[in-house]
């Protein structure tokens, strides 16, 4: 029996507790292999993107782009302090 592959966060190098303002990514792409990984991976990505969102006074948009694939980004269409979710507009 093989062990499940952990969630992938891009860009790599997100092993620090909290990124500094200059290192904070404005967008991360998340890939998970099982439904049990989704919440943890998204929560971690939101914490990293939150620094950039606060810096730019925007909210965070989580977009499902495919099964097991998400983009988490600071987005000006989302009011500061909020997290919104949507499915890919292409219907994937």
Buried (B, 14 or more C-beta within 10 A) or exposed (E): EEEEEEBBBBEEEBEEEEBEEEEBBBBBBBBBEEEEBBEEBBEBBBBBBBBBBBEBEBBBBBBBBEEBBBBBBBBEEBEEEEBEEEEEEEEE
